[in-house]
């Protein structure tokens, strides 16, 4: 029996033209491997040019759909789209509050709200007389979204929707505080865009992804989204309580019908499959970008996005810039996320089986066994040296000096974990850092010294941050549970590792790490990742040399001794080819 896909609910309106609403959500969730259940709020008579009639379902019908699905098809994530009236909004919010309280022991439920107000044709969709009057007055969205406060994982307004939301009376106090009295001003610059996104996040007590696709008059050839997050479940604490700008080159197409629906449904689908919010957002943005690139126009008006499956092309993903200050609205990013002209040494050979060891003695033993890439990870306080705490500082420095010298003796690629100042001082081959280290490390100094840099990542979001710094390799983990380090993230598993490896193939050497031993190594290899880091499989082995040889044989299909002979023969053959080519070139030049 096949494992059933995760269930995503969409609570939204029907688009008879098929490009947005329930229809877009169904197509998106199914394309991304989920089962989509639907709760219809509204039936619309529309095509790609206009909306001719909107009829909402009764409160009784809306509630009956919710209860019916809850009894048999409980959701892993919920996407909420068009709500036609305040009554519908209140019904959904009250039901959602009761439902989430009833499943408290199961953990947080991902709820994504796309506050749909206007169709791509320009026609309003929630048209009760009181909401329409308020909307056209420009003072509010026409709906009071405050009943959703504390119930949402994410709200995804576009620029126009953001403007109406923060202009509402329910948000007046918080907006005046955050915006210095500019709550009603039209968004026409980045500072205003960021400030109002932050204000909405505070008002609704949720994360906000404000979409900049309709801000072309000030964004130009780039589409810039503003992502404001609080504490994100399952993600690194170092990425919490932050404001990010997600930027991509604008796709020049008028076929943008249903982009908001598709984005929010994709986010819900990825979260249903256990991706953290940061990841779900960048994955969904890449999915929409690819859909826009391959869009089509079935009618006379704006066309529809293509459904293109999982995005595995780095060029589809946004650039991420974290604002250096949560209250900084001017777009100044911190050094840990900004793109730069940094260059780091390339690896001279595959890492293969990449030992991570906690002693110089074991490092030497494995180098003698034929290992040519290894990492020294010492548990000492990384700040002890600059704080001047002998003899611990002296002992730590001596160990690092010895490790670096051994690397030179054996012509090996020795990486020093964390202690970047000492590695820099004594000219190590390379340094390995975690994402949290990037907030303090001097990357310019490491780059200027011509050293290699390895970076850890635990998610798509962190992979993109690492990619922007162009390191020598990217470590992917932790794949399986491991006691060697306390992690905020869950074990990634082989399916996610396969996605990561496909994304980075041809761009960087990749290293799987976390709970890897001889029993699972074949499965790791099958994902397409190019190298595997091992810790306990060597540090706790009775015979580390034999264990290393066994792991190498599993990985390459041959022992380290046979592999060494193969590499020597290959290098000799390569040298002969180069020598022959040089001779031909010299002869040709002489002629």
C-alpha positions in Angstrom: 0.0 0.0 0.0 1.4 3.4 -1.0 2.0 6.0 1.7 -0.8 8.6 1.3 0.3 12.2 0.5 0.0 15.0 3.1 -3.4 16.7 3.1 -3.7 20.4 2.4 -6.9 22.3 2.7 -7.8 25.3 0.6 -10.5 27.6 1.9 -11.1 29.9 -1.1 -13.3 30.9 -4.0 -14.0 29.1 -7.2 -12.5 30.8 -10.4 -14.6 29.6 -13.3 -11.7 30.6 -15.6 -9.5 28.1 -13.9 -6.5 30.3 -13.4 -6.8 31.3 -9.7 -8.7 30.5 -6.5 -9.6 26.9 -5.7 -8.6 25.7 -9.2 -5.1 27.1 -8.9 -4.7 25.7 -5.4 -5.8 22.2 -6.4 -3.3 22.2 -9.4 -0.5 23.5 -7.2 -0.9 21.2 -4.3 -1.2 18.1 -6.5 1.8 19.2 -8.6 3.8 19.4 -5.4 2.8 16.0 -4.1 -0.1 16.8 -1.8 -3.7 15.8 -1.6 -5.9 18.9 -1.8 -9.2 19.1 0.0 -11.4 22.2 -0.7 -13.8 24.5 1.2 -15.6 26.7 -1.2 -16.4 30.2 0.1 -17.5 31.8 -3.1 -18.6 31.0 -6.6 -17.4 33.5 -9.2 -18.5 33.9 -12.8 -15.3 35.2 -14.4 -12.9 34.7 -17.3 -9.5 36.2 -17.9 -11.0 39.6 -18.8 -13.5 40.3 -16.1 -15.6 39.1 -13.1 -19.4 39.3 -13.9 -20.9 37.8 -10.7 -19.8 36.8 -7.2 -22.0 34.7 -4.9 -20.8 33.6 -1.5 -22.0 30.4 0.1 -24.0 30.6 3.3 -22.4 30.5 6.7 -24.1 27.1 7.3 -22.6 25.6 4.2 -19.1 27.1 5.0 -19.2 25.6 8.4 -20.5 22.2 7.2 -17.6 21.9 4.7 -15.1 22.6 7.5 -16.6 20.1 9.9 -17.0 17.4 7.3 -13.3 17.6 6.3 -12.2 17.7 9.9 -13.9 14.4 10.7 -12.2 12.4 8.0 -9.4 14.4 6.2 -7.5 16.4 8.8 -5.1 18.9 7.3 -1.3 19.0 7.6 -1.6 22.7 6.4 -4.4 25.1 5.5 -4.4 27.8 2.9 -7.1 30.6 3.2 -7.9 32.7 0.2 -11.0 34.7 -0.8 -13.4 35.4 2.1 -16.4 37.2 0.6 -17.7 39.0 3.8 -17.0 39.7 7.4 -19.4 37.0 8.4 -17.3 34.4 6.4 -14.1 35.7 8.0 -15.6 35.4 11.5 -16.9 31.9 10.8 -13.5 30.7 9.6 -11.6 32.4 12.4 -13.8 31.1 15.2 -13.8 27.6 13.7 -10.0 27.7 13.3 -9.5 28.7 16.9 -11.6 25.8 18.2 -9.9 23.3 15.8 -6.3 24.3 16.7 -7.1 24.1 20.4 -8.5 20.6 19.9 -5.3 19.4 18.2 -2.9 21.2 20.6 -1.0 18.0 21.3 -0.2 17.5 17.6 1.8 20.7 17.5 1.3 23.9 15.5 -0.8 23.8 12.3 0.5 25.8 9.4 -2.2 28.3 8.3 -1.4 30.6 5.4 -3.7 33.5 4.6 -3.7 35.2 1.2 -5.9 38.2 1.7 -7.5 38.3 -1.8 -9.3 41.5 -2.6 -9.0 42.1 -6.3 -8.9 39.7 -9.3 -6.1 40.0 -11.9 -8.6 41.7 -14.2 -8.9 44.5 -11.6 -12.4 43.6 -10.4 -13.2 43.5 -6.6 -14.0 40.0 -5.3 -15.4 40.7 -1.7 -18.3 42.9 -2.7 -20.6 43.3 0.3 -21.8 46.9 0.3 -20.1 47.9 3.6 -16.7 46.4 2.6 -16.8 47.8 -0.9 -17.5 51.3 0.3 -14.6 51.1 2.8 -12.2 49.6 0.3 -13.0 52.2 -2.4 -12.5 55.0 0.2 -8.9 53.6 0.6 -9.1 53.6 4.4 -9.2 49.8 4.9 -9.5 46.4 3.3 -13.2 46.5 4.0 -12.7 43.4 6.2 -11.5 43.3 9.8 -8.8 40.6 9.9 -8.2 41.0 13.7 -10.1 37.8 14.5 -7.2 35.9 12.9 -4.7 37.5 15.3 -2.5 34.7 16.8 -4.1 32.0 14.5 -2.0 32.5 11.4 1.5 31.2 10.5 1.8 33.6 7.6 -0.1 36.3 5.7 0.9 37.1 2.1 -0.5 40.4 1.0 0.6 42.1 -2.2 1.6 45.8 -2.0 -2.0 47.1 -2.5 -3.4 44.6 0.0 -0.7 45.6 2.5 -1.6 49.2 2.2 -5.3 48.6 2.8 -4.6 46.2 5.7 -2.4 48.6 7.7 -4.7 51.6 7.0 -7.6 49.8 8.8 -8.8 51.2 12.2 -7.8 47.9 14.0 -4.2 48.5 13.1 -4.1 52.3 13.7 -2.3 52.3 17.0 0.4 49.9 16.1 0.9 51.5 12.7 1.3 55.0 14.2 3.9 53.6 16.5 5.9 51.8 13.8 5.4 54.3 11.0 5.7 57.6 12.7 2.2 58.6 11.7 2.4 57.5 8.0 -0.1 54.6 8.1 -2.3 56.1 5.4 0.5 57.1 3.0 0.7 55.2 -0.3 3.6 52.8 -0.5 6.0 54.2 -3.1 9.5 53.3 -1.7 11.3 50.5 0.0 11.3 52.1 3.5 7.6 52.5 3.5 7.2 48.9 2.2 9.3 47.4 5.0 7.8 49.6 7.7 4.2 48.6 6.9 5.2 44.9 6.6 6.7 45.1 10.1 3.5 46.9 11.4 1.2 44.2 10.0 3.4 41.4 11.6 3.0 43.2 14.9 -0.7 43.8 14.5 -1.7 40.3 13.6 1.0 38.5 15.7 2.2 36.4 12.7 4.9 36.2 10.1 4.3 38.3 7.0 5.5 37.9 3.4 4.6 41.1 1.6 4.8 40.6 -2.2 6.3 43.3 -4.3 5.2 42.2 -7.7 2.8 45.1 -8.0 5.4 47.6 -6.9 7.0 48.0 -10.3 6.8 51.8 -10.2 9.5 51.9 -7.5 11.1 48.4 -7.8 12.0 48.7 -11.5 13.4 45.5 -13.0 13.5 43.6 -9.7 10.6 42.1 -7.8 11.3 42.6 -4.1 9.3 40.8 -1.3 9.6 41.7 2.4 9.6 38.8 4.8 9.2 39.7 8.5 9.4 36.7 10.9 9.2 36.2 14.6 10.3 32.9 16.1 10.1 30.2 13.4 9.4 26.6 14.5 12.2 24.2 13.6 14.6 26.9 12.3 17.8 28.3 13.7 17.4 30.9 16.4 19.9 33.1 14.5 17.3 33.6 11.8 14.5 34.5 14.1 13.0 38.0 14.7 14.3 39.4 11.5 13.3 41.3 8.4 14.5 39.9 5.0 14.3 41.2 1.5 13.8 38.5 -1.1 14.8 39.7 -4.5 14.5 38.2 -8.0 14.7 39.7 -11.5 11.2 40.6 -12.6 9.7 38.2 -15.1 8.5 40.2 -18.1 5.1 38.6 -18.7 1.5 39.6 -18.4 0.5 36.1 -17.6 0.3 36.6 -13.9 -3.3 35.4 -13.1 -3.3 33.4 -9.9 0.3 34.2 -8.8 -0.8 35.0 -5.2 -3.0 31.9 -5.0 -0.3 29.7 -6.3 2.4 31.1 -4.0 0.3 30.7 -0.8 -0.9 27.2 -1.9 2.7 26.2 -2.6 3.9 27.5 0.8 1.1 25.5 2.5 2.1 22.4 0.4 5.7 22.6 1.4 4.9 23.2 5.1 2.6 20.1 5.0 5.7 18.1 3.9 7.6 19.2 7.0 9.6 22.1 5.5 10.1 25.0 7.9 8.5 28.3 7.0 11.7 29.9 5.7 12.2 26.9 3.3 8.5 26.9 2.3 8.7 30.5 1.3 11.8 30.3 -0.9 10.7 27.0 -2.5 7.3 28.5 -3.3 8.9 31.7 -4.8 11.1 29.5 -7.0 8.0 27.5 -8.0 6.1 30.7 -9.0 9.1 32.1 -10.8 9.4 28.9 -12.9 5.6 29.0 -13.5 5.8 32.6 -14.7 8.7 31.8 -17.1 6.6 29.0 -18.6 3.2 30.7 -18.4 0.6 30.7 -21.1 -2.4 32.7 -22.2 -5.6 30.7 -22.8 -7.9 33.8 -23.2 -7.7 37.5 -24.1 -6.7 38.6 -20.6 -3.9 37.8 -18.2 -2.7 34.2 -18.6 -2.0 31.4 -16.2 1.1 30.0 -14.5 2.5 26.7 -15.7 2.7 23.8 -13.1 6.3 22.7 -13.4 7.0 20.6 -10.4 9.7 20.9 -7.8 12.2 23.7 -8.5 15.8 22.4 -8.6 17.5 25.3 -10.3 19.4 27.8 -8.2 18.7 30.6 -10.6 15.0 30.4 -9.8 15.5 31.1 -6.1 15.5 34.7 -4.6 18.5 36.5 -3.3 18.2 36.9 0.5 19.3 40.1 2.3 18.7 40.3 6.1 18.2 43.8 7.4 21.0 44.6 9.8 18.5 46.2 12.2 14.9 45.1 12.7 13.9 48.7 12.5 16.1 49.5 9.5 13.9 50.4 6.6 16.6 51.6 4.2 17.7 48.2 2.9 21.1 47.9 4.6 21.9 44.2 4.8 24.2 42.5 7.3 27.4 40.9 6.2 26.2 37.3 6.9 23.7 37.4 4.0 24.9 40.0 1.5 26.3 39.0 -1.9 29.9 40.0 -2.3 33.1 39.6 -4.3 34.6 37.1 -1.9 36.4 34.1 -3.3 37.6 31.0 -1.5 40.0 28.3 -2.4 38.6 25.5 -4.5 39.1 21.9 -3.3 42.0 20.2 -5.0 40.3 16.7 -4.6 37.0 15.2 -3.7 36.4 15.0 0.0 34.9 11.5 -0.3 34.6 10.1 3.2 35.3 13.3 5.2 36.3 12.6 8.8 35.4 15.1 11.5 37.7 14.4 14.5 38.2 15.8 18.0 41.9 15.1 18.5 45.2 15.7 16.6 46.2 12.1 17.4 43.2 10.7 15.5 43.8 13.2 12.7 47.3 12.0 12.3 46.3 8.4 12.4 43.7 8.9 9.6 46.2 10.9 7.5 48.6 8.0 7.8 45.8 5.7 6.7 45.5 7.7 3.4 42.8 10.2 4.3 43.4 13.5 2.3 40.6 15.7 3.6 39.8 15.9 7.2 38.3 18.4 9.8 39.5 19.1 13.3 36.6 20.0 15.6 37.8 20.9 19.1 35.2 21.5 21.8 37.2 24.3 23.5 35.6 27.7 23.8 36.2 29.4 20.5 36.7 32.8 22.3 39.2 31.6 24.9 42.2 32.7 22.8 41.3 36.3 22.3 40.2 36.5 26.0 43.6 35.3 27.0 42.9 32.3 29.2 46.1 30.2 29.5 46.9 27.3 29.6 43.7 26.4 27.7 44.3 28.9 25.0 47.9 27.9 24.6 46.9 24.2 24.4 44.2 24.9 21.8 46.5 26.9 19.6 49.2 24.2 19.8 46.8 21.6 18.7 45.7 23.7 15.7 49.3 24.4 14.8 50.1 20.7 14.9 47.0 19.8 12.8 47.9 22.4 10.1 51.5 21.2 10.0 50.3 17.6 9.6 48.2 18.7 6.7 51.2 20.1 5.0 53.3 17.0 5.7 50.7 14.7 4.1 49.6 17.2 1.4 46.1 17.0 2.8 43.2 19.4 3.0 42.8 20.0 6.7 39.9 22.2 7.8 39.7 23.8 11.2 36.2 24.0 12.7 35.1 27.3 14.3 38.5 28.6 15.5 38.9 30.9 12.5 41.3 33.4 14.1 43.8 30.7 14.8 43.3 29.0 11.5 43.9 32.3 9.8 46.9 33.1 11.9 48.6 29.9 11.1 47.5 29.7 7.5 45.3 26.5 7.5 44.1 25.1 4.3 40.5 25.8 5.2 38.0 26.7 7.8 34.6 25.2 8.5 31.9 27.4 9.9 28.3 27.2 11.0 25.7 29.7 9.8 25.7 31.3 13.3 29.4 32.0 13.0 28.9 34.2 10.0 27.6 37.1 12.2 31.1 37.5 13.8 33.7 36.1 11.4 35.9 38.3 9.1 35.1 36.7 5.8 37.2 39.3 3.9 40.3 38.2 5.9 39.6 34.5 5.1 39.1 35.3 1.5 42.1 37.5 1.3 44.3 34.8 2.8 43.4 32.4 0.0 41.8 29.9 2.3 39.1 27.4 1.6 35.7 27.8 3.4 33.2 25.1 4.2 29.7 26.2 5.4 27.0 24.2 7.2 23.4 24.4 6.2 20.3 22.8 7.6 17.6 24.0 5.1 17.0 25.5 1.7 17.0 28.9 3.3 20.5 28.3 4.8 21.7 26.8 1.5 20.8 30.0 -0.3 22.6 32.1 2.3 25.7 29.9 1.9 25.4 30.0 -1.9 25.5 33.8 -1.8 29.0 33.6 -0.2 30.3 31.1 -2.7 32.1 28.8 -0.3 34.4 25.9 -1.2 31.8 23.3 -0.2 28.4 23.2 1.5 27.6 20.7 4.2 24.0 19.4 4.4 22.5 18.1 7.6 21.9 16.8 10.0 20.6 13.9 8.0 20.0 11.5 10.9 19.7 12.0 14.7 23.0 12.7 16.3 24.1 13.4 19.9 27.3 15.2 18.9 25.6 18.6 18.6 22.4 20.2 19.8 20.3 21.3 16.7 17.3 23.5 16.4 16.3 21.7 13.1 14.9 18.2 12.8 16.9 15.5 11.0 16.6 16.2 7.3 16.4 12.6 6.0 17.2 11.1 2.7 14.4 12.7 0.7 15.4 16.2 1.6 19.1 15.4 1.1 18.2 14.3 -2.5 16.5 17.6 -3.2 19.4 19.5 -1.7 22.0 17.5 -3.7 20.0 18.0 -7.0 19.8 21.8 -6.4 23.6 22.2 -5.8 24.8 19.6 -8.4 27.3 21.2 -10.7 27.7 24.3 -8.4 29.4 23.1 -5.2 30.8 20.0 -3.7 28.2 18.8 -1.2 28.8 17.0 2.1 26.1 15.0 4.0 26.6 15.1 7.7 24.9 13.9 10.8 24.5 10.3 12.2 26.2 8.7 9.2 27.8 5.3 9.5 28.5 2.2 7.4 24.9 1.0 7.7 23.4 4.0 6.0 26.2 5.1 3.7 24.8 3.4 0.6 21.5 5.3 1.1 23.4 8.5 1.4 25.4 7.8 -1.7 22.2 7.1 -3.6 20.9 10.6 -3.0 23.5 12.1 -5.3 25.4 14.0 -2.6 29.1 14.1 -3.5 30.7 13.5 -0.1 29.9 12.2 3.4 31.2 13.5 6.7 31.5 10.9 9.5 32.1 11.6 13.2 31.2 8.8 15.7 31.8 6.1 13.1 35.5 7.0 13.4 35.9 8.7 16.8 34.2 5.8 18.6 35.7 3.0 16.4 37.9 0.4 18.0 40.2 0.6 14.9 39.7 4.0 13.2 42.0 3.1 10.3 40.0 0.0 9.5 36.8 1.8 9.9 37.9 4.5 7.5 39.0 2.0 5.0 35.6 0.2 5.3 33.7 3.5 4.8 35.9 4.4 1.8 35.3 1.0 0.2 31.5 1.3 0.6 31.6 4.9 -0.8 33.9 4.3 -3.8 33.6 0.5 -4.2 37.3 0.1 -3.5 39.6 0.3 -0.5 41.7 3.4 0.3 44.8 1.6 -0.9 43.3 0.7 -4.2 41.8 4.2 -4.5 45.2 5.7 -3.9 46.8 3.7 -6.6 43.9 4.6 -8.9 44.4 8.3 -8.2 48.1 8.1 -8.8 47.5 6.4 -12.1 44.9 8.9 -13.1 47.1 11.9 -12.3 50.0 10.3 -14.3 47.7 9.8 -17.2 46.4 13.4 -17.0 50.0 14.6 -16.8 50.9 12.6 -20.0 47.9 14.1 -21.8 48.8 17.6 -20.8 52.5 17.0 -21.8 51.3 15.6 -25.2 49.0 18.6 -25.7 51.8 21.0 -24.9 54.1 19.3 -27.4 51.4 19.6 -30.1 50.9 23.2 -29.3 54.7 23.9 -29.4 55.0 22.1 -32.7 52.1 24.0 -34.2 53.5 27.3 -32.9 56.9 26.5 -34.5 55.3 25.7 -37.8 
